[in-house]
């Protein structure tokens, strides 16, 4: 069975928004409590420094009687904290008043019927933009809030009916800045340049807020900064445009190939660079790669993330490689092989080398994944 998540927007009134806000505050309280437990465990230098979610349950047992969230949600918070800690190899951040609302729950603690969801006797309607498959088995879910204060419900479920048919094709993908992706078949996908479209407007709003911040500091009369709603709406508009574009492109690529190889471009290094961070975050390279991964696995395909070392320096036809003293720089977008005379586009050649590396029987990767074969899957 494949696992996926559907997200629906809630139709909340003022009373329901107030209750959800209180639930989110209780979630923050439990999150900060389990983080403090972990910090105290480190300071105590006990034999078991890293607490498991089961260890945390012993300290949070019975707290649901004092909060607006149930015991299953408290357990889900501890589990998510441990997952984040182990994934990123550091303690997650504290959750405060500025943190967006988040209320996790498991499939047994809520009901999804027709056009409404029920959790802890709170019944909320939502826009049912698409129906769940008939064989859907709900695993977990969550309420979440965006920067504009809108609430959503996300439902994660298992189903055999969501897998889509893929073409029997193999494709390599080289991610980059100049183009979002270059494919091994010669196709290039331009990135969505949202910075050019919205950066000027965002800077104008920030200048207004900066002037107000300075005026308040001089008069020592601190109030809510102006243009907060406009900034949140603009940020949400940019994020929605980016997600829509990445979803459409990734869905098209996954449908065209059942074997996808992607280079292990280090987005974290690019995001730290003052020259590249803005373009990298604007393009959403990391999110695009994650979409390719889960959609390929969900549809029964193979996804491999392999090293792209020397992929631009090696001829994809004969395997000849530029010597160390004659390596081509980033400014060289095309070159001719000195051995076989083949003419190469820099990015397309890198995508072909990435595919060749992934097809080698000895190629290994930590993200080399393939969904298990099930009856009825395509």
C-alpha positions in Angstrom: 0.0 0.0 0.0 1.1 3.5 -0.7 0.9 6.3 1.9 0.0 9.9 1.1 -1.5 13.0 2.7 -4.5 15.1 1.7 -5.0 18.6 3.0 -8.3 20.4 3.4 -9.1 24.0 4.5 -11.3 24.3 7.5 -14.4 26.5 7.7 -13.9 27.9 11.2 -15.9 30.5 13.0 -14.7 32.7 15.8 -15.6 30.2 18.5 -13.9 27.3 16.7 -10.8 29.4 16.0 -10.5 30.3 19.7 -10.7 26.6 20.7 -8.1 25.6 18.1 -5.9 28.4 19.3 -6.2 27.1 22.9 -5.3 23.6 21.7 -2.3 24.9 19.9 -1.1 26.6 23.1 -1.5 23.4 25.0 0.5 21.6 22.3 3.3 24.2 22.7 3.2 23.7 26.5 3.7 19.9 26.1 6.4 20.4 23.4 8.4 22.8 25.6 7.9 20.4 28.6 9.4 17.4 26.8 12.2 19.6 25.5 13.0 20.6 29.0 13.0 17.0 30.0 15.6 16.2 27.4 17.8 19.2 28.5 17.6 18.0 32.1 18.6 14.5 31.0 21.7 15.9 29.2 22.6 18.0 32.3 22.2 15.0 34.6 24.6 12.9 32.4 22.5 9.8 33.0 23.2 6.5 31.4 20.3 7.2 29.0 20.9 10.7 27.7 18.5 10.5 24.7 15.0 10.0 26.0 12.6 8.0 23.8 9.0 8.9 23.3 8.1 6.1 25.7 10.2 7.6 28.4 8.5 11.0 27.9 5.1 9.3 28.1 5.8 8.4 31.7 6.2 12.1 32.6 3.2 13.3 30.6 0.8 10.6 31.7 -2.6 12.0 32.9 -1.9 15.6 31.7 -4.8 15.4 29.2 -7.2 15.9 32.1 -5.8 19.5 32.6 -5.5 20.3 28.9 -7.8 20.7 25.9 -6.0 18.0 23.9 -6.4 14.2 24.4 -3.8 11.6 25.5 -3.2 10.5 21.9 -2.2 14.0 20.9 0.2 14.3 23.8 1.8 11.0 22.7 2.0 12.2 19.1 3.8 15.4 20.3 6.5 13.4 22.1 6.9 11.1 19.1 7.3 14.0 16.7 9.8 15.7 19.1 12.0 12.6 19.2 11.7 12.2 15.4 12.9 15.8 14.8 15.7 15.4 17.3 17.0 12.2 15.7 16.6 13.5 12.1 18.3 16.8 12.5 20.8 15.7 15.2 20.0 18.6 17.5 17.2 19.8 19.8 14.2 21.3 18.0 13.3 24.9 18.7 11.0 26.1 21.5 7.4 26.8 20.5 6.1 30.1 21.6 3.3 32.7 20.8 4.7 33.3 17.3 4.7 29.6 16.4 2.0 28.7 13.9 -0.7 26.5 15.3 -0.2 22.7 15.1 -2.3 20.0 16.7 -1.4 16.4 15.8 -3.6 13.3 16.4 -3.8 9.7 15.4 -6.4 8.0 13.2 -8.4 6.7 16.2 -8.9 10.1 18.0 -10.9 11.9 15.3 -13.6 11.2 12.7 -13.8 12.4 9.1 -17.4 12.3 7.8 -18.8 13.9 4.7 -17.8 17.5 5.0 -16.8 17.8 8.7 -14.1 16.5 11.0 -14.7 15.8 14.7 -11.9 16.0 17.4 -12.4 16.1 21.1 -16.1 16.8 20.6 -15.2 19.8 18.4 -17.0 19.5 15.1 -15.7 21.6 12.2 -16.7 21.8 8.5 -14.1 21.8 5.7 -14.0 22.2 2.0 -13.8 18.7 0.6 -11.8 19.5 -2.5 -11.3 15.8 -3.2 -12.6 12.5 -1.8 -10.5 9.9 0.0 -10.2 6.6 -1.9 -12.7 3.9 -0.9 -10.0 1.7 0.6 -8.3 4.5 2.5 -7.0 3.5 6.0 -6.4 6.7 8.0 -3.2 6.6 10.0 -2.6 10.0 11.5 -3.7 13.6 11.0 -3.2 17.1 12.2 -4.6 20.6 12.4 -2.2 23.3 11.1 -2.3 27.1 10.7 -0.7 29.2 8.1 0.8 32.7 8.4 -2.6 34.3 7.6 -4.3 32.5 10.4 -6.2 30.0 8.3 -6.7 26.5 9.6 -6.3 23.2 7.7 -6.7 19.6 8.5 -4.2 17.1 7.0 -5.0 13.4 6.8 -2.4 10.7 6.1 -3.7 7.4 4.9 -2.8 4.1 3.1 -4.4 3.1 -0.1 -3.9 0.9 -3.2 -6.0 3.2 -5.4 -3.8 6.3 -5.4 -0.8 4.9 -7.4 -0.7 6.3 -10.9 0.6 4.6 -14.0 4.2 5.4 -14.9 5.9 5.2 -18.3 8.7 2.5 -18.5 11.4 5.0 -18.8 14.6 6.0 -17.0 15.6 9.6 -16.4 18.4 11.5 -14.7 18.0 14.9 -13.1 20.6 17.6 -12.4 19.3 20.3 -10.1 20.7 23.8 -10.3 20.3 27.6 -10.1 20.3 28.7 -13.7 17.6 26.1 -14.4 15.5 24.3 -11.8 16.3 21.0 -13.4 18.0 19.6 -16.5 16.9 16.1 -17.6 18.9 13.4 -19.3 16.7 13.5 -22.3 17.7 17.1 -23.0 14.8 18.9 -21.4 15.4 21.9 -19.3 12.9 23.2 -16.7 13.2 26.9 -15.9 12.7 27.9 -12.3 9.8 30.1 -11.3 11.4 33.5 -10.7 9.2 34.7 -7.9 11.9 37.1 -6.5 11.6 39.4 -9.6 7.8 39.4 -9.3 7.3 40.0 -5.6 10.6 41.1 -4.0 10.1 44.8 -4.8 6.7 44.8 -3.2 7.9 42.9 -0.1 10.8 45.3 0.4 8.4 48.3 0.2 6.3 46.8 3.0 9.4 46.0 5.1 10.6 49.6 4.7 7.2 50.8 6.1 7.5 48.4 9.0 11.1 49.4 9.7 10.2 53.1 9.8 7.4 52.3 12.2 9.7 50.3 14.4 12.2 53.2 14.7 9.4 55.6 15.5 8.1 53.4 18.3 11.6 53.0 19.7 12.1 56.8 19.9 8.7 57.3 21.6 9.0 54.1 23.6 5.4 53.4 22.7 5.4 49.9 21.3 2.4 48.7 19.3 1.7 46.2 16.6 3.6 47.0 13.5 1.6 48.1 10.4 1.2 46.1 7.2 1.4 42.8 9.1 -1.5 41.3 7.2 -0.2 42.5 3.9 3.2 40.9 4.5 1.6 37.6 5.6 -0.7 37.6 2.5 2.2 38.3 0.2 4.3 35.6 1.8 1.5 33.1 1.5 0.8 34.0 -2.1 4.5 33.4 -3.0 4.5 30.1 -1.2 1.3 28.9 -2.9 2.6 29.9 -6.3 5.9 28.0 -5.7 4.1 24.9 -4.4 1.7 24.8 -7.3 4.5 25.0 -9.8 6.6 22.4 -8.1 3.7 20.0 -7.8 2.8 20.2 -11.5 6.4 19.8 -12.7 7.2 16.9 -10.3 3.9 15.1 -11.2 4.7 15.3 -14.9 8.3 14.0 -14.4 7.1 11.1 -12.2 4.5 10.1 -14.8 7.1 10.0 -17.5 9.5 7.6 -15.9 9.5 4.7 -13.4 13.2 5.1 -12.6 14.4 8.5 -11.4 18.0 9.4 -10.5 18.8 12.8 -8.8 22.1 14.3 -7.9 22.9 14.9 -4.2 23.1 18.7 -4.4 23.8 20.1 -0.9 21.0 22.7 -0.5 22.3 23.6 3.0 25.5 24.9 1.6 23.7 27.0 -1.0 21.3 28.4 1.5 24.3 29.7 3.6 25.8 31.6 0.7 24.8 35.2 0.5 25.0 35.2 -3.3 23.0 32.0 -3.8 20.7 31.6 -0.8 17.9 33.9 -2.1 17.7 32.1 -5.5 18.0 28.7 -3.9 15.2 29.2 -1.4 13.1 30.9 -4.0 13.4 28.0 -6.4 12.5 25.4 -3.7 15.2 22.9 -4.8 15.0 20.8 -1.6 11.2 20.7 -1.7 11.2 19.8 -5.4 13.6 16.9 -4.8 11.4 15.6 -1.9 8.3 15.8 -4.1 10.0 13.6 -6.7 11.0 11.1 -4.0 7.7 10.5 -2.4 5.6 10.7 -5.6 7.9 8.2 -7.3 7.8 5.8 -4.4 4.0 6.2 -4.0 3.4 5.2 -7.6 5.6 2.1 -7.4 8.7 3.6 -9.1 12.4 3.6 -8.1 14.0 6.8 -6.8 17.8 7.0 -6.4 19.8 9.9 -5.0 23.5 9.5 -6.1 26.7 11.5 -5.9 27.1 14.1 -8.6 30.8 14.4 -8.1 32.6 15.2 -11.4 29.3 14.8 -13.3 29.9 18.1 -15.2 33.6 17.2 -15.9 33.0 13.8 -17.4 31.9 12.9 -20.9 28.7 10.9 -20.8 29.5 9.3 -24.1 33.0 7.9 -23.6 33.8 8.6 -19.9 36.7 10.9 -20.6 37.2 13.4 -17.7 38.8 16.8 -17.7 42.2 16.7 -15.9 42.5 18.5 -12.6 44.5 21.4 -14.1 42.0 22.0 -16.9 38.6 21.7 -15.1 35.9 23.8 -16.6 34.3 26.5 -14.4 30.7 27.4 -13.8 30.8 30.0 -16.6 31.3 27.3 -19.2 27.9 26.1 -20.2 28.9 23.9 -23.1 32.1 22.0 -24.1 33.5 19.5 -26.5 35.1 16.2 -25.4 38.8 16.0 -26.3 38.6 12.2 -26.6 35.5 11.5 -28.8 34.6 14.9 -30.0 31.0 14.9 -28.6 29.5 18.3 -27.9 27.8 18.6 -24.5 25.6 21.0 -22.7 26.9 21.3 -19.2 23.7 20.5 -17.3 22.3 17.9 -19.6 25.6 16.0 -19.6 25.6 16.1 -15.8 22.1 14.6 -15.8 23.1 11.8 -18.1 26.1 11.0 -15.9 23.9 11.0 -12.8 21.6 8.4 -14.6 24.6 6.3 -15.6 25.9 6.3 -12.0 22.5 5.2 -10.7 22.2 2.4 -13.2 25.5 0.8 -12.0 24.9 -2.3 -10.0 27.3 -1.2 -7.3 25.8 2.3 -6.9 24.7 2.8 -3.3 22.9 5.7 -1.6 21.3 6.4 1.7 18.2 7.5 -0.1 18.1 4.6 -2.5 14.4 3.6 -2.1 11.8 1.4 -3.8 8.3 0.8 -2.7 7.5 -2.8 -2.0 5.5 -4.6 -4.6 1.9 -5.2 -3.7 -0.9 -6.9 -5.5 -2.9 -4.6 -7.8 -0.2 -1.8 -7.9 0.9 -0.5 -11.2 
